[in-house]
């Protein structure tokens, strides 16, 4: 029978059988220790006699209840860590004291007093050796073939790295080959049997040991240092993965399954600013809060952040049934783990509604009387809206106006529009529709500014968020996993990026600083060249870019050409000289707009063109209305093109 077969059978014994075997082995080890102790003490071979039986009987009477009390027969030693070894050593230390004390006090014929100490030492050695053998044999050492297990390095020899190495050792897929650490004093040392290498020797270590993956076990290191490490790893033919954050690690749930793909935000070179908790809570805590588009990327994250600040009621307004179901289930689970909100009776209300339905929105406002509204409902995918402009304009402009006007009619205190950088000098219908929505809020704010208790309208403009629906990041990941190519619309294209949680937090914080008609702009840091992002994602997946320099590379980057309405560069400001605010990442823009009495007839003309699906007229009207709007290319509306074919 093969060794691996024996391991499989032994590891699948019933628990009671394993415990009985452990007790039996300890009795056998005790008997052997008694015989060896006599032979060593008397320097002559002694056959089993009454004295040895007494020694064995006392030994069993001491170690069995002691080991049981310490839970050593319940411990699974093949998965044991340092804590179990410490517990075993404590039990053996107490055994040695008790057993030695018994024979120091009890004068037994034929048994030297030193026999107690000698037997205890031999027995302790035997027990420790047996447990280590079990851990090594069944837990990942002897007999487990290393062939087929991917050799990996762990960057970081701290507590997170040590926990990760323990978890990897239990896996059948990976084999830890060592640590890499920035601490010079650790280089050349051995930690839990694994060498610690210096970063300067990484290329040689990767080549020598055939390393395929490097895990970043650096939960508390700063973004700048992470970026430096990532840049150093880029030329190596390895797949880079990372651990969760420090708060996740402190829960003690670090396992191999916790490893994840490298967060793309690690590549952006920008430290997120911790949110101001007072600003997050100001318009939320103890209030009724409504989020439209609650099932979308930004809307759902707004809901998660809002729930943390303990509203009395959170209204989820969403058109898509499945998206509403998903976010409600997630938030109910989140609420169940948050004792503060539960004690205050926080209520989550899922409301199917179309923001264009004025009657339905009025009913919701009247029934729940929200204090704060975050309007995230919008069509945002540029090419889709370009191909379906009537619906994009109808939803983004009139959906916003319906929600805002009903908010004003029901005396909602604060209304915050989630806007986009594509509203600045747009070349597409989506961006233009969002700018018109902004102008509508600005006009409503001006019109109602003199009224007591008027709704405080504001809007927050920002760029792309990582991982949102339609984002390039999940698309590139899919394309890399499929073997390529990565499709890129233009080599020159750049975008601003921000994580979804950071964007949601900044939207909430910006809303607290609004005084009426404010346009807030988020500081997105430096824009990112999308082709550079694609190259980094390929290289940090352990692959190489296939191009003219490296025709044998793994993943090609294919340029497909700009899509309808797509810009090479995005902007955040129409005007100049944005004003700083109390938050370092939030600026206040001063954008021109039309008063409501001037804007209203323009909107009526635009609605007539929308109703008729007269796309050329829509474009002409928007050019007069939106500063800087320059349509890119001809009309690509599917229905308009199909109608023209029939003529």
Protein Blocks (a to p, Z undefined) as FASTA:
>chain_A
ZZklmmmmmmmgcfklmmmmmmmmmmmmmmmmmmmmmmmmnopacdddfklmmmmmmmmm
mmmmmmmmnopmmpcfklccfklmmmmmmmmmmmmmmmmmmmmmmccehiafklmmmmmm
mmmmmmmmmmmmmmmmmnopahiafehpacdddehjbfklmmmmmmmmmpmkbccfbdcd
fblklgopaeehiacddfklmmmmmmmnopabdcdddfkbcfklmmmmmmmmmmpccddd
ddddfklmmnopacfklpccddfklmnopacddddfklmmmmmgopacddehklmmklmm
mmmmmmmnopabdcdddfblklmmmmmmmmmmmmmmmmklmmnopacddddddfklmmlm
mmmmmmnopabdcdfbdcfbfklmmmmmmlmmmmmmmmmmmmmmmmmmnopabdcddddf
klgopabfklmmmmmmmmmmmmmmmmmmmpghiacdddddddddehiahiaklmmmmmmm
nopaaddfbfkbccddddfklmmmmmmmmmmmpgghpacdddebjaddfklmmmmmmmmn
opacddfklmmbmbdcddebjaehiafbdcfbfbehiaddfbfkbccdddddddfklmmm
mmmmmmmmmmnopaklmmmmmmmmmghiacehjdfbfklmmmmmmZZ
